[in-house]
Amino acid sequence: MKRNVPLMIAMLGGLIMMIQYFIPHQASQDVFDYYTEWAPLVGSFALILGVGSITRVHVHKIRAKAPNWPFSLCGSHPPVPDAALRLLPAGVDRWRH
């Protein structure tokens, strides 16, 4: 149940977007517009939750000195700057000074 409900929601959203592409009607365009307004917001929260979760797991392994804990050093740091760059506005040129 804990895994099936999110998978069903994702599958339903994907099917709706796929069907919308092939139906040239104003109602389907309204559904698409509504979804594209909310998708960045939901994606931002999902990114924050995901980075928090993976960081928590790796920090716990490092503190407990679990087997192969040095590999968690490599796994705990890259998601943070990656998430920070992804949360910047889309039009920002990130690499020019």
Beta strands, then each sheet from edge to edge (+ up, - down):
end
